[in-house]
Amino acid sequence: MTTVDSALWTIELPEVADTEAFGARLGALLTAGDLVLLAGPLGAGKTALTRGIGAGLGVRGQVSSPTFVIARAHKPGERGIPLVHVDAYRLSGFDELEDLDLETDLTSSAVVVEWGEGVAEGLAEQHLLIRLDRREDETRIATVSGTPRLLAGLRQG
């Protein structure tokens, strides 16, 4: 089920494979300089979504959670766009995020920040925010807002 209005787009993702497929659709739309912020509780599917984004970008290697290293760079594949995957859970604020020098990465990479809401918005004027929630039946609900170009591309799907 999909709900669309002028600012938000909501999609149900019944299985982890659906979350990864949605991420792959998004990854295929991303270009260098795009910033995606992921929000949601533990186990909501942020890393699964990022795995899909990596697949859509065609990055080399396996995309896994950067929880213990905070940021992980994935080398580009055929599309030539690297992915920088950040886990901001342990960061206390924007100052610590700035220390990672992601502004430099944003010029040449697509950047995904898990736990980025309220911390990473200042990295770019435009960004996509995806809030993930998980219902009792394990279906994930993704609510997407932000960058009009990416929203339009996802809606056309």
N, C-alpha and C positions, 0 to 999 in steps of 0.2 A: 504494500500500500504506500502510495506517495502523496504527499501534500505539498502544494506549491503556493507561495504567495510572493509578494514583491521582495521580501528580505530573507526569507528562510526556505529551506528545502528539507523535508524529512523523509527518510527512507527506512524501511524495516529490513533487517539483515538476519534471516532466520538461522543461518549456519555460519561457522567460522569461514568456510569457503566463500560464502556470499560477502562477508566483510573483506576478505582478500580480493575478491573480484571487483568490488566497489573501489578498493584502493588502486587496483590495476587500471580501472577506467580513469581515475583521477591522475595517476602517474603518467598516463599517456597524454594528458593535457598539460602537464607541468612543463615549464621552461626555466632556464637559469634565472634566478632572481625571485622565484615564487617562494612564499612562506606559507606553511600550513601549520596551524596550531591545533593540537588534539587535547581534548578535555574529557574527563569522565573518571569514575571510580576504578579502583584496581579490578582487573579482570573484565573490563568493559570492551576490550578489543583494540586498544590503541596500537599495540605492537603488531597485531594481525593486520590491521589496516595499513600500517607502514610497510609490512612485508609486501602487500599488494602494490603499494605505491612504488616500491623498489622494482617490482616485476614490470609495472607499466612503464617505468623509466628505462628498464632494461639494464640496470646496474649489474656489475659483476659481483659474485659472491652472495652469501646468505645474509639477509637482513635479520638481525636479532636485537633484542633490547639492549640499549647502552646504559642500563641502570648503574652499573658499577664503574663505567668509564666516563659517564656523563655525555660524551659526544663521540659519534663514530662516523667516519667518512667512508662512503662506498664509491668505488671507482666507476666511471661511466662505461657503458656498453656501446652499442652501435649508435644510439641517439646522441652520445657525447655529453650527456648531462649527469654530473655526479649527484649523489644524494648525501646530505649531511643530516644525520638522525641524532637528535638531542633528547635527553631525558632530564627535564628541569625539576624533577620531584625534590631533589636534595638541595636545590639552589634557593637561597633566601630572598632573592629579588633580581631586578634588572641589572644591578651593578655586577653581580657574579656572572650573569649571562653575558654581559658586555666583555668580561675578561676572556671569554672563549673566542672573541674576535669574529663573530658570525657575520658581521657586516661585510667582511672580505669574502666569506663563503657565499653570501647572497648574490654577489655579482656574477658568480660562475656556476653555482649549484642550486638545486632545489633543496630547501631546508624544511624539515619536519621537526617540530618541537612537541614532544609528549609533555603533558602537564604544563603547557605553555600559556594557558589563559591566565591573565592577570600578571604575567611575567614578561612575555616576549612580544607583545603587540608593538612595542617601540622599535623593533628591528626593521620594520618596513611600513610604509604608509598604507599599503594594501596587503591584506592577508586573508586566508581562508580559515575559518574556525569551524571545527567539527566537534560537536559534543556527542559523546557516545554514552548510552545507558543500556543496561541489560535487564530485561524483564525476567520474571520467575521462570518462564518457559525457555530461557536462554536466548531468546531473540534479542538482537541488538537493535537499538534505535539510534540512527545517526541524524542529528540536526545540523545542517550546514548553513553557514552565513558568510558573507564577506565578498571577496573579489568577484565582480560581475562577470568577467570573462570566464572564470572557472565555474561559477555557478551555472552560467548558460550552457557551457560544454557538458557539464554533468546532467543537466536537465534534458539535453538532447539525447543523451546516453547511448 
